[in-house]
Amino acid sequence: MEHHPLSFTQQVKHLGKRLTIQRRAVLLYMLHTLTATTAKDVYHALKNDMPNITLSTVYTSLRFFVKLGILEEQAHRDAPNQFVCLVTADTLDLREVM
C-alpha cells in the first residue's frame, strides 16, 4: 500500500482546526520573514490590513504552527519569545494557503 503524506490543509483539518483567514495571514507573514519575530511584531504588521485581528489570535496562530512543526518558538528570559519559520515558501504548497 502506498502512503501519501497529508497536505498542509489536511494536516490542519486532522487536528480539528480550520485554516482561517487570520491563520493564513500569520503563516504567509512568517514564511516571508527571514528573521526571528515576536507575536507583537506580527500583530503590528497585520493590523492595518486586518483591523479585527487580535494579539491573542496571533499568539494562538503562532503556537498552532509551532505544533505543526512549521515554526519554532524561542524563549528568552528577559525579552519576548520569538518565532522562527522552519520551512520555506517552497516547501509548502502556497496555493493551499492562499
Residue pairs with C-beta under 8 A, 6 or more apart in sequence:
6 14
7 93
7 96
8 19
8 92
8 93
8 96
8 97
9 19
9 96
11 68
12 18
12 19
12 23
12 68
15 67
15 68
17 23
17 64
19 96
19 97
21 50
22 50
22 53
22 57
22 58
22 61
23 61
23 64
23 65
24 97
24 98
25 46
25 49
25 50
25 53
26 42
26 46
26 58
26 61
26 62
26 65
27 61
27 65
27 70
27 97
28 94
28 97
28 98
29 42
29 45
29 46
30 37
30 42
30 62
30 65
30 70
30 71
30 83
30 85
31 85
31 87
31 88
31 89
31 92
31 94
31 97
32 89
33 85
35 84
36 74
36 82
36 83
36 84
37 82
37 83
37 84
38 80
38 81
38 82
38 83
39 55
39 58
39 59
39 62
39 80
39 81
39 83
40 55
40 80
42 58
42 62
42 83
43 53
43 54
43 55
43 58
46 53
46 58
47 53
62 71
62 73
62 83
63 73
65 71
65 83
66 72
66 73
66 83
69 86
70 85
70 86
70 87
70 92
71 83
71 84
71 85
71 86
72 83
72 84
72 86
73 81
73 82
73 83
74 81
74 82
74 83
74 84
75 81
76 82
